Amino acid sequence: MEFKKYVNLGREIGLSGQELLDFAQNRETIEKKERAKSEKEQREDRERVRKHEMEMKELKLRLREAQVARGTQEPEISLTRRVKLPQLSPFQDGRDEIDDYLSRFETFVTAAGWPESQWASLLSTLLNGRALAVYAAMQVAESCDYKKLKSALLKKYALTTDGYRSKFRSAKCGYLKRMFSLLIDLKFI
């Protein structure tokens, strides 16, 4: 507040003369001190934030240098990066074999240069049907791990040791299926 406002405030409470001047000066001094204290605290806060940001940048730089030195740095994915690669079609439950699809997916993302830490989220956008239900039923931490997601999908589609054994035993040469194509199918079981 300005000095005049304090004078008016002093008059309202019944002060006059020297008492009024002392009151107005005292209030003005208190307000200036509070304003100075507030400005100082704000400056200190800004300085703390700036120091913290600098420390974080320095730590990130050190971490990146350590990763480069060890050779463990994963390439960063740019969301704006446009790579001319063939599109991988979504998994069709009932039409595609999950193990073949996962193999194609791994080949595709490796060729595209995507880091393995991103594979699970990329795969989830291509799933549907029972495969998508498996992904949705997983806990968040597990669904972000590609190896755990792959294992859960293979279990769901009975592509485990017992599942392959059953598939092998039930393979038959049908009317349209020749012996040669049966041998090829059995080779991939």
Steps between C-alpha positions, in 0.01 A plus 500: 500500500602854451578740782174693439293186544666436836429858604133453408493168684651668809237773489225238480622340822517840671869596483623853443818708500831326574326173586343496152838565330676234710223249423515568123884486490504184712246327271685611188830369642339167588353469150836578337673238716236239416525581129880479513481171690252358248716608206808349664318168555385498138856566379631220724232263369587585140868448578429161662295391200771617261770314698286186508446516123872546443581203725245284317644597161849423625389160634326416171813597312716281725257210460500535122882516497517187716256319271699597193822387669343162584325476165158447661327811375178430316421729211236755582173472313385816337125521483532714191737258327357373176663183382413349163452137603243247392201500730445199723138392481310449828480150644183322386379251759411176321685589180856560625710268711620697803852355496546588131355844560733567795796389290400743221443772758846452652661509156306815412581697817864393490529620141323824592748558784244522780645438849378183669358706787235629256408168337216407737315827448551478122372141494194589707381734224502208254312243712132413494271221615635256758850647470374844594308347792826346626672838481212676675494242781869546583620736771642827372860419596482160329323628190790742440752214492507345152641164616224456759234605248636255242506220757140571604384503137674171422341340808154624401536348154637172645839547337688344786677164508173318566319704237758418233491132601122497458526680166755246377287202602185639342664587164346294220524489128159609378327487164645829378821482697775303338770318686763759405301789647436293813876449536557874465235571765653244735843653448377831640326351803 
